[in-house]
Amino acid sequence: MAKTIKKLTPEAGRTDAAGLRAYDADALARCVADAKQPWWRRADCVEALAGRVPERRVAQLIARVQDTDDVSHVRVALLGLLSDRPELLPWLRHEDRHRDGKYGMAEAVLGARGALGDLTAAGALATLAFDLWRSRRETGEAGLDGLVARHGVEAVLAQLGGARPEDRSSAVRLRDRAGEDVTDALADPDRQVAFRAQELLTDPERLRGHLAEAPTEEAKLWAVYALHRLTEDTDETRRLYEELGRPRVEVAGLDEELRAAIVHEYGRWCEERSDPRWRMEALCTEPPPATDTAEQLRRASAALTAAGVGPKPPISCAEDNGVGDGTYDVIRYGESGDAVFISTLGRFAAGEDDHPDVRRALESAGFRWLDEAVRAIQVTDLGVYYFGSRGPLGVDTLLFYWQD
């Protein structure tokens, strides 16, 4: 017995994709157009229609795209499928599209405008391509590539100004794709532009030569960072860093022990807008000794037991929060269930400052108690992702980090 669409898609996440791709295209299109079908089945059918949309069903599918009451997942998928249909362009350009707040639609509309060659979307696509979320960035870049395919690089560059960093970043990428040398963009005053420029560079000798002509310290650091990315030659990287004077971001109150723990946990993988000096410090300094977290927890529990505060068994921050991961463990104690936090990044402990017996017990066991003033220090220009934010964080959050 031949399988039906329903049998090929019995439930969400259990789709026979190969079976759908071999299925009758007209039947798939009818399923997509049927709003009574589950949205996940319809979306799978859209994917299976790639490259074989029945002409007689195009109007019905466009109607689904334009129905603002339909499920956004289906509408977004359909915009990708129908992005070669010029009859969609007037609707895509209409001001009402700015008021369609359904999930993913704004990005999908812009992507379709790019694929259809709408040069007036260049600026908005550049903004999207500058986004820090990968999916949005890729949609913006694909839209700009669509414009280039239709009109050429120069026509698209003419739509992008130089005042906005998002325009400059897209211009750098398009120039690079056209074969131009974009090493000059390492000196861009916007660090995100400079970071993305260094990602594009592929010639170690050009980078070495650029060090003598780079106009700013940051441009030189980006050149060394890009060079290390290409060569992974730590000796050369450290030598060049020494020649530049070992520049680093100074943070008031942040001593060397705290700094080393933070630099080597976050410096290599910090956010794009971070100061490049953090990245270079992480590459060119020795990390602190690895922390034996199991031994630390045994020692902390023993000290709290000896102090008579009745500690409960240690648990990870993930277990304490019920989800996620992070850089600390938790020991609760006493009838009230107060907690002390033990960092996995070193001998750092924190808790309620009004429990001096707990603090004394841990300090006597070799821990360093971080009081409120130390925990409040902001580590400037080091961007770390934290619940949607990508900016600088305080010592408290960095040493006792948790993310769901």
VENHU-V603946 format. One record per residue. N is the residue number from 1. RES is the residue in three letters. PHI is phi as a letter, one per 30 degrees, with the letter a starting at -180 (none if undefined). PSI is psi as a letter, one per 20 degrees, with the letter a starting at -180 (* if undefined). BURIAL is I if it has 16 or more other C-alpha atoms within 10 Angstrom, else O. Layout:
{{N & RES & PHI & PSI & BURIAL} {N & RES & PHI & PSI & BURIAL}}
This chain:
{{1 & MET & none & p & O} {2 & ALA & d & q & O} {3 & LYS & d & q & O} {4 & THR & c & r & O} {5 & ILE & d & h & I} {6 & LYS & d & h & O} {7 & LYS & d & h & O} {8 & LEU & d & i & I} {9 & THR & b & m & I} {10 & PRO & d & h & O} {11 & GLU & a & r & O} {12 & ALA & e & p & O} {13 & GLY & i & i & O} {14 & ARG & b & l & O} {15 & THR & c & p & I} {16 & ASP & d & n & O} {17 & ALA & d & g & O} {18 & ALA & d & h & O} {19 & GLY & d & g & O} {20 & LEU & d & g & I} {21 & ARG & d & h & I} {22 & ALA & c & i & O} {23 & TYR & d & q & I} {24 & ASP & e & p & O} {25 & ALA & d & h & I} {26 & ASP & d & h & I} {27 & ALA & d & h & O} {28 & LEU & d & g & I} {29 & ALA & d & h & I} {30 & ARG & d & h & O} {31 & CYS & d & g & I} {32 & VAL & d & g & I} {33 & ALA & d & i & I} {34 & ASP & c & o & O} {35 & ALA & d & i & O} {36 & LYS & d & i & O} {37 & GLN & d & q & O} {38 & PRO & e & q & O} {39 & TRP & d & h & I} {40 & TRP & d & h & I} {41 & ARG & d & g & I} {42 & ARG & d & g & I} {43 & ALA & d & h & I} {44 & ASP & d & h & I} {45 & CYS & d & h & I} {46 & VAL & e & g & I} {47 & GLU & d & h & I} {48 & ALA & d & i & I} {49 & LEU & d & i & I} {50 & ALA & e & p & O} {51 & GLY & i & j & O} {52 & ARG & b & l & O} {53 & VAL & d & p & I} {54 & PRO & d & p & O} {55 & GLU & e & h & O} {56 & ARG & d & i & O} {57 & ARG & c & i & I} {58 & VAL & e & g & O} {59 & ALA & d & h & O} {60 & GLN & d & g & O} {61 & LEU & d & h & I} {62 & ILE & d & h & I} {63 & ALA & d & h & O} {64 & ARG & d & g & I} {65 & VAL & e & g & I} {66 & GLN & d & i & I} {67 & ASP & d & o & O} {68 & THR & d & i & O} {69 & ASP & d & i & O} {70 & ASP & d & r & O} {71 & VAL & d & p & I} {72 & SER & d & h & I} {73 & HIS & e & g & I} {74 & VAL & d & g & I} {75 & ARG & d & g & I} {76 & VAL & d & g & I} {77 & ALA & d & g & I} {78 & LEU & d & h & I} {79 & LEU & d & h & I} {80 & GLY & d & h & I} {81 & LEU & d & h & I} {82 & LEU & c & j & I} {83 & SER & d & j & I} {84 & ASP & c & j & O} {85 & ARG & c & o & O} {86 & PRO & d & h & O} {87 & GLU & d & i & O} {88 & LEU & d & h & I} {89 & LEU & e & g & I} {90 & PRO & e & g & O} {91 & TRP & d & g & O} {92 & LEU & d & h & I} {93 & ARG & d & i & I} {94 & HIS & d & q & O} {95 & GLU & d & h & O} {96 & ASP & d & h & O} {97 & ARG & d & h & I} {98 & HIS & d & i & O} {99 & ARG & c & j & O} {100 & ASP & d & n & O} {101 & GLY & c & j & O} {102 & LYS & d & q & O} {103 & TYR & e & p & O} {104 & GLY & i & i & O} {105 & MET & d & g & I} {106 & ALA & e & g & I} {107 & GLU & d & g & I} {108 & ALA & d & h & I} {109 & VAL & d & g & I} {110 & LEU & d & g & I} {111 & GLY & e & g & I} {112 & ALA & d & h & I} {113 & ARG & d & h & I} {114 & GLY & d & g & I} {115 & ALA & d & h & I} {116 & LEU & d & j & I} {117 & GLY & i & k & I} {118 & ASP & d & n & I} {119 & LEU & d & h & I} {120 & THR & d & i & O} {121 & ALA & c & i & I} {122 & ALA & e & g & I} {123 & GLY & d & g & I} {124 & ALA & d & h & I} {125 & LEU & d & h & I} {126 & ALA & d & h & I} {127 & THR & d & g & I} {128 & LEU & d & g & I} {129 & ALA & d & i & I} {130 & PHE & d & i & I} {131 & ASP & d & q & I} {132 & LEU & d & i & O} {133 & TRP & d & p & O} {134 & ARG & e & g & O} {135 & SER & d & g & O} {136 & ARG & d & g & I} {137 & ARG & e & g & I} {138 & GLU & d & h & I} {139 & THR & d & g & I} {140 & GLY & d & g & I} {141 & GLU & d & g & I} {142 & ALA & d & h & I} {143 & GLY & d & g & I} {144 & LEU & d & h & I} {145 & ASP & d & h & I} {146 & GLY & d & h & I} {147 & LEU & d & g & I} {148 & VAL & d & g & I} {149 & ALA & d & h & O} {150 & ARG & d & h & I} {151 & HIS & b & i & O} {152 & GLY & j & q & O} {153 & VAL & d & g & I} {154 & GLU & d & h & O} {155 & ALA & d & h & O} {156 & VAL & d & g & I} {157 & LEU & e & h & I} {158 & ALA & d & h & O} {159 & GLN & d & i & O} {160 & LEU & c & p & I} {161 & GLY & d & a & O} {162 & GLY & c & i & O} {163 & ALA & d & h & O} {164 & ARG & c & p & O} {165 & PRO & d & h & I} {166 & GLU & d & h & I} {167 & ASP & d & g & I} {168 & ARG & d & h & I} {169 & SER & d & g & I} {170 & SER & d & h & I} {171 & ALA & d & g & I} {172 & VAL & d & g & I} {173 & ARG & d & g & I} {174 & LEU & d & h & I} {175 & ARG & d & g & I} {176 & ASP & d & g & I} {177 & ARG & d & h & O} {178 & ALA & d & j & O} {179 & GLY & j & j & O} {180 & GLU & d & q & O} {181 & ASP & d & p & O} {182 & VAL & c & k & I} {183 & THR & e & h & I} {184 & ASP & e & h & I} {185 & ALA & d & i & I} {186 & LEU & d & h & I} {187 & ALA & c & j & I} {188 & ASP & e & p & I} {189 & PRO & d & i & O} {190 & ASP & c & p & I} {191 & ARG & d & h & I} {192 & GLN & d & h & I} {193 & VAL & d & g & I} {194 & ALA & d & g & I} {195 & PHE & d & g & I} {196 & ARG & d & h & I} {197 & ALA & d & g & I} {198 & GLN & d & h & I} {199 & GLU & d & h & O} {200 & LEU & d & i & I} {201 & LEU & d & p & I} {202 & THR & b & j & O} {203 & ASP & c & o & O} {204 & PRO & e & h & I} {205 & GLU & d & h & O} {206 & ARG & d & h & O} {207 & LEU & d & g & I} {208 & ARG & d & g & O} {209 & GLY & d & h & O} {210 & HIS & d & h & I} {211 & LEU & e & h & I} {212 & ALA & d & h & O} {213 & GLU & c & i & O} {214 & ALA & e & p & I} {215 & PRO & d & i & O} {216 & THR & b & r & O} {217 & GLU & d & g & O} {218 & GLU & d & h & I} {219 & ALA & d & h & I} {220 & LYS & d & g & I} {221 & LEU & d & g & I} {222 & TRP & d & h & I} {223 & ALA & d & g & I} {224 & VAL & d & h & I} {225 & TYR & d & g & I} {226 & ALA & d & h & I} {227 & LEU & d & g & I} {228 & HIS & d & h & I} {229 & ARG & e & h & I} {230 & LEU & d & h & O} {231 & THR & c & h & O} {232 & GLU & h & k & O} {233 & ASP & d & n & O} {234 & THR & d & h & O} {235 & ASP & d & g & O} {236 & GLU & d & g & O} {237 & THR & e & g & I} {238 & ARG & d & h & I} {239 & ARG & d & g & O} {240 & LEU & d & h & I} {241 & TYR & d & g & I} {242 & GLU & d & g & O} {243 & GLU & d & h & O} {244 & LEU & d & i & O} {245 & GLY & j & j & O} {246 & ARG & h & l & O} {247 & PRO & d & q & I} {248 & ARG & a & r & O} {249 & VAL & d & o & O} {250 & GLU & d & p & O} {251 & VAL & b & o & O} {252 & ALA & d & p & O} {253 & GLY & i & i & O} {254 & LEU & c & o & I} {255 & ASP & d & r & O} {256 & GLU & d & h & O} {257 & GLU & d & g & O} {258 & LEU & d & g & I} {259 & ARG & d & g & I} {260 & ALA & d & g & I} {261 & ALA & d & g & I} {262 & ILE & d & g & I} {263 & VAL & e & g & I} {264 & HIS & d & i & I} {265 & GLU & c & h & I} {266 & TYR & b & i & I} {267 & GLY & d & g & I} {268 & ARG & d & h & O} {269 & TRP & c & k & I} {270 & CYS & d & r & I} {271 & GLU & d & r & I} {272 & GLU & e & h & I} {273 & ARG & d & j & I} {274 & SER & d & q & I} {275 & ASP & d & p & I} {276 & PRO & d & i & I} {277 & ARG & d & h & I} {278 & TRP & d & g & I} {279 & ARG & d & g & I} {280 & MET & d & h & I} {281 & GLU & d & h & I} {282 & ALA & d & h & I} {283 & LEU & d & h & I} {284 & CYS & c & j & I} {285 & THR & b & q & O} {286 & GLU & d & p & O} {287 & PRO & d & q & O} {288 & PRO & d & r & O} {289 & PRO & e & q & O} {290 & ALA & d & q & O} {291 & THR & d & p & O} {292 & ASP & d & n & O} {293 & THR & d & h & I} {294 & ALA & d & g & O} {295 & GLU & d & h & O} {296 & GLN & e & g & I} {297 & LEU & d & h & I} {298 & ARG & d & g & O} {299 & ARG & d & g & I} {300 & ALA & d & g & I} {301 & SER & d & g & I} {302 & ALA & d & g & I} {303 & ALA & d & g & I} {304 & LEU & d & h & I} {305 & THR & d & g & O} {306 & ALA & d & h & O} {307 & ALA & d & i & O} {308 & GLY & i & k & O} {309 & VAL & c & i & I} {310 & GLY & i & m & O} {311 & PRO & d & q & I} {312 & LYS & c & r & I} {313 & PRO & e & p & O} {314 & PRO & d & q & I} {315 & ILE & b & q & I} {316 & SER & d & r & I} {317 & CYS & d & h & I} {318 & ALA & d & g & I} {319 & GLU & d & h & O} {320 & ASP & d & h & O} {321 & ASN & c & i & O} {322 & GLY & i & i & O} {323 & VAL & a & r & O} {324 & GLY & i & b & O} {325 & ASP & a & r & O} {326 & GLY & a & b & I} {327 & THR & b & k & I} {328 & TYR & a & r & I} {329 & ASP & c & r & I} {330 & VAL & b & p & I} {331 & ILE & b & o & I} {332 & ARG & c & q & I} {333 & TYR & a & q & I} {334 & GLY & i & r & O} {335 & GLU & d & h & O} {336 & SER & d & i & O} {337 & GLY & i & k & O} {338 & ASP & e & q & O} {339 & ALA & b & q & I} {340 & VAL & c & q & I} {341 & PHE & c & p & I} {342 & ILE & c & o & I} {343 & SER & d & q & I} {344 & THR & d & i & I} {345 & LEU & c & j & I} {346 & GLY & l & a & I} {347 & ARG & d & k & I} {348 & PHE & c & p & I} {349 & ALA & b & q & I} {350 & ALA & a & q & I} {351 & GLY & a & b & I} {352 & GLU & d & p & O} {353 & ASP & d & i & O} {354 & ASP & c & j & O} {355 & HIS & c & m & O} {356 & PRO & d & h & O} {357 & ASP & d & h & O} {358 & VAL & d & g & I} {359 & ARG & d & g & I} {360 & ARG & d & g & I} {361 & ALA & d & g & I} {362 & LEU & d & h & I} {363 & GLU & d & h & I} {364 & SER & d & h & O} {365 & ALA & c & j & I} {366 & GLY & j & j & O} {367 & PHE & d & q & I} {368 & ARG & c & o & I} {369 & TRP & d & p & I} {370 & LEU & c & o & I} {371 & ASP & d & r & O} {372 & GLU & d & h & O} {373 & ALA & d & g & O} {374 & VAL & d & g & I} {375 & ARG & d & h & I} {376 & ALA & d & i & O} {377 & ILE & d & p & I} {378 & GLN & d & p & I} {379 & VAL & c & n & I} {380 & THR & d & q & I} {381 & ASP & i & j & I} {382 & LEU & c & n & I} {383 & GLY & d & p & I} {384 & VAL & b & p & I} {385 & TYR & d & p & O} {386 & TYR & a & o & I} {387 & PHE & h & l & O} {388 & GLY & j & h & O} {389 & SER & d & q & O} {390 & ARG & b & k & I} {391 & GLY & c & a & I} {392 & PRO & d & q & I} {393 & LEU & b & r & I} {394 & GLY & d & r & I} {395 & VAL & e & g & I} {396 & ASP & e & g & I} {397 & THR & d & h & I} {398 & LEU & d & g & I} {399 & LEU & d & h & I} {400 & PHE & b & m & I} {401 & TYR & d & p & I} {402 & TRP & b & p & I} {403 & GLN & b & p & O} {404 & ASP & d & * & O}}
